Amino acid sequence: MPGRNYPKITLAAMRTAQARRIVAAQHQLIEGLKMTGSPALDAERTLMIYLSSLRHLEAHEDKLRKEQKNPETRRPGKWAF
């Protein structure tokens, strides 16, 4: 990924997919901890943070997709309000 100029929508999709993989791995970790009787509280708290990040990434990706479909919703400049 570094050194390449991907479109914003592609980068957003790649990052969202990576976040989903992280969330899935964290779910598996929690299951494994619970099966062995180990405390899983820290892993569950970490999962909550990952889920929050995933929601933000998904919202950003959705926004980019909507802007792509309807260019009028795009702000004209970086500092335009």
LINCORZI-V35965 format. One record per backbone hydrogen bond with DSSP energy under -0.5 kcal/mol. NH is the residue of the N-H (numbers start at 1). CO is the residue of the C=O. If there is no record, write none. Layout:
# LINCORZI-V35965
nh=NH co=CO
nh=NH co=CO
This chain:
# LINCORZI-V35965
nh=4 co=1
nh=6 co=4
nh=11 co=7
nh=12 co=8
nh=13 co=9
nh=14 co=10
nh=15 co=11
nh=16 co=12
nh=17 co=13
nh=18 co=14
nh=19 co=15
nh=20 co=16
nh=21 co=17
nh=22 co=18
nh=23 co=19
nh=24 co=20
nh=25 co=21
nh=26 co=22
nh=27 co=23
nh=28 co=24
nh=29 co=25
nh=30 co=26
nh=31 co=27
nh=32 co=28
nh=33 co=29
nh=34 co=30
nh=35 co=31
nh=36 co=32
nh=37 co=33
nh=37 co=34
nh=38 co=33
nh=44 co=40
nh=45 co=41
nh=46 co=42
nh=47 co=43
nh=48 co=44
nh=49 co=45
nh=50 co=46
nh=51 co=47
nh=52 co=48
nh=53 co=49
nh=54 co=50
nh=55 co=51
nh=56 co=52
nh=57 co=53
nh=58 co=54
nh=59 co=55
nh=60 co=56
nh=61 co=57
nh=62 co=58
nh=63 co=59
nh=64 co=60
nh=65 co=61
nh=66 co=62
nh=67 co=63
nh=68 co=64
nh=69 co=65
nh=70 co=66
nh=73 co=70
nh=74 co=71
nh=80 co=77
